[in-house]
Amino acid sequence: MLRKLWLTFAQAVTVVLAALFVTATLRPDWLPQRLSRPDTALPPPPPAPAARDGGGAAPASYSAAAQRATPSVVNIYTTKESRMPRDHPLLNDPLFRRFFGDQFSQRRQTSSLGSGVIVSTDGLVVTNHHVIESADEIEVLMPDGKRARAKVVGSDPETDLAVLRADLTAAAAITFGDSESARIGDVVLAIGNPFGVGQTVTMGIVSALGRNQLGINTFENFIQTDAAINPGNSGGALVDSEGRLLGINTAIYSRSGGSLGIGFAIPVSTARQVIDQIVANGSVTRGYIGVEPQDLTPELADAFKLPRKEGAIIAGVVRGGPADKAGVKVGDILVRVGGKPVANTAMMLNLIAQLSPGAPARFGLVRDGKELEIEITVGKRPRAGQQE
């Protein structure tokens, strides 16, 4: 009897499961949702947009940032006159040129272009030094098509920055951002005049911070970005997602001359220091102690059995310079400048440059395995040369 009941129950369960399988396969809509096949279930709702630090959803468009920044970014056209000898062979004769000079040669005008950023309402424009170097005439083209002559207030080849004063009234000055708070992955916009096609906005992210030792400038602390930067973008603006200035576009890494996704901008923190000094004094004054530094690599540290692997080796001391007078010796390792640690020669260069000439400063050194502090009266950095 029990066996008969069990067989009946098993057959009933088998029939029910078979019916459910057929129904789920052919007509899943007849079943409750939880019994439907996974591939026919409704998809989950999309996740909510990620909130930004200040609250609210991330923007789907950066047009507002572009609209805030683009009125402050200008095109810069420069003209340089050069003399070209005519084709006559006599004009290349040294004796002839000695008596008649270049009066029979012809003049040629060469033009170049770049970008600039308006930083004050009275017409101050910051751009790259290499954009206006040796220019005889400089003209600024506004986004609305207006043109204005500009003159050089001052330039700083060591950071590749220059300040112009354009004949502008009520100019749209850009809002400065905070490059020190920039983070890798932040969205940025590059604005300029690439290849002379007209004002262009490209988007990317901050790829790296504090790039140095690239051999581009003497003082390097670049923001690296993959926003497209091309010839003509030099001196233009790198802005954040709110349209605030983060840096001045200055260089690209390229084998072809076009953008490969590696561009460099001078941080606005550096630009402001240079602008303030140029406006106040016409030039930039930096500290100097008169040494020739060399990076302390792990290999050198191991070879010389040095106690640390960070710092700058003093490879040379300028005779009669501030460091020499204070007793700095070849072979010393500079590890601190004004209480701030030194990781390499690039950091050392920047820290010393920020010191005020004529004022004393404390320098931490390692000599013969022992740490000591020396006070050096800082000098004024010469305009030419790489010694510190």
Secondary structure, DSSP 8 states (H G I E B T S, - for coil): -HHHHHHHHHHHHHHHHHHHHHHHHH-GGGS-GGGS-GGGS---------B-TTSSB--S--HHHHHHHGGGEEEEEEEEEEEE--S-GGGG-HHHHHHHTTTTSEEEEEEEEEEEEE-STT-EEEE-HHHHTT-SEEEEE-TTS-EEEEEEEEEETTTTEEEEEES-SS-----B--GGG--TT-EEEEEE-GGGS--EEEEEEEEEEEE--SSS-SS--EEEE-S---TT-TT-EEEETTS-EEEEEEEE--SSSS--S-EEEEEHHHHHHHHHHHHHHSS---EE--EEEEE--HHHHHHTT-S-S-SEEEEEE-TTSHHHHHT--TT-EEEEETTEE--SHHHHHHHHHTS-TTSEEEEEEEETTEEEEEEEE-EE--SS----
